[in-house]
Amino acid sequence: MILHLIFSPSTQSLQQAMELSMPVDRFVLLGDGVTVTHASAVAHRGYYRPIEVDQRGLAHAECWQALTAISDEQWVELTLSATQVVSWS
């Protein structure tokens, strides 16, 4: 499993990551990446940290319902379980 860390608010970065991903790969939206407009595109393969959403004053909108909220500890576990980690910024 490759873990894709999406730091960019650009939909283009997420789209490129999705095109290169396999079904077993996972995505974590971090930093300004939580503002990407079509986050629900990685439904059931995507994660976010609630603190990132709250810090940017974003409402926990519909798109977040398709993603899984994770803690820092879970983020570390996910990173350690990945065979490769790719950052998109």
C-alpha positions as CSV (number, residue, x, y, z in Angstrom):
1,M,0.0,0.0,0.0
2,I,1.3,3.4,-0.9
3,L,0.2,6.3,1.3
4,H,-0.4,9.5,-0.6
5,L,-0.1,12.7,1.6
6,I,-2.0,15.5,-0.1
7,F,-0.7,18.9,1.1
8,S,-1.9,20.9,-1.9
9,P,-5.3,22.6,-2.2
10,S,-5.0,22.0,-5.9
11,T,-7.5,19.5,-7.3
12,Q,-4.8,18.7,-9.9
13,S,-2.5,17.2,-7.2
14,L,-5.2,15.0,-5.9
15,Q,-6.3,14.0,-9.4
16,Q,-2.7,13.0,-10.4
17,A,-2.3,11.0,-7.2
18,M,-5.5,9.2,-7.9
19,E,-4.5,8.4,-11.5
20,L,-1.3,6.8,-10.2
21,S,-2.8,5.0,-7.3
22,M,-3.9,1.4,-7.0
23,P,-7.1,0.4,-5.2
24,V,-5.2,-0.6,-2.1
25,D,-3.5,2.8,-1.8
26,R,-4.6,5.4,0.8
27,F,-4.8,9.2,0.9
28,V,-4.4,11.6,3.8
29,L,-5.4,15.2,3.3
30,L,-3.1,17.4,5.4
31,G,-2.4,21.2,5.8
32,D,-4.0,23.1,2.9
33,G,-4.8,19.8,1.3
34,V,-8.0,19.6,3.4
35,T,-9.4,22.5,1.4
36,V,-9.4,20.4,-1.9
37,T,-12.8,20.7,-3.3
38,H,-13.5,17.1,-4.4
39,A,-12.1,15.3,-1.3
40,S,-15.0,12.8,-1.5
41,A,-13.3,11.4,-4.7
42,V,-11.1,9.3,-2.4
43,A,-14.1,8.1,-0.4
44,H,-13.3,5.1,1.8
45,R,-9.6,5.4,0.9
46,G,-9.2,8.8,2.4
47,Y,-8.3,10.2,5.8
48,Y,-8.1,13.7,7.4
49,R,-7.1,15.1,10.7
50,P,-10.0,17.1,12.3
51,I,-7.7,19.6,13.7
52,E,-6.6,20.6,10.1
53,V,-10.2,21.2,9.2
54,D,-11.0,23.1,12.4
55,Q,-7.8,25.3,12.1
56,R,-9.0,26.5,8.6
57,G,-12.5,27.2,9.8
58,L,-14.0,24.6,7.5
59,A,-17.3,23.1,8.3
60,H,-17.4,19.3,8.6
61,A,-19.3,19.2,5.3
62,E,-20.7,16.3,3.4
63,C,-17.4,15.5,1.7
64,W,-15.9,14.8,5.1
65,Q,-18.5,12.1,5.7
66,A,-16.9,10.0,3.0
67,L,-13.5,10.2,4.7
68,T,-12.2,8.8,7.9
69,A,-11.0,11.2,10.7
70,I,-7.7,10.1,12.2
71,S,-5.7,11.1,15.2
72,D,-1.9,11.8,15.1
73,E,-1.3,8.3,16.5
74,Q,-3.4,6.7,13.7
75,W,-1.6,8.8,11.1
76,V,1.8,7.5,12.4
77,E,0.4,3.9,12.3
78,L,-0.8,4.3,8.8
79,T,2.5,5.8,7.7
80,L,4.4,2.9,9.3
81,S,2.2,0.3,7.6
82,A,2.7,1.8,4.1
83,T,5.3,0.3,1.8
84,Q,5.9,3.8,0.4
85,V,4.9,7.3,1.3
86,V,4.5,10.0,-1.4
87,S,3.9,13.7,-0.6
88,W,2.0,15.8,-3.1
89,S,2.4,19.6,-2.6
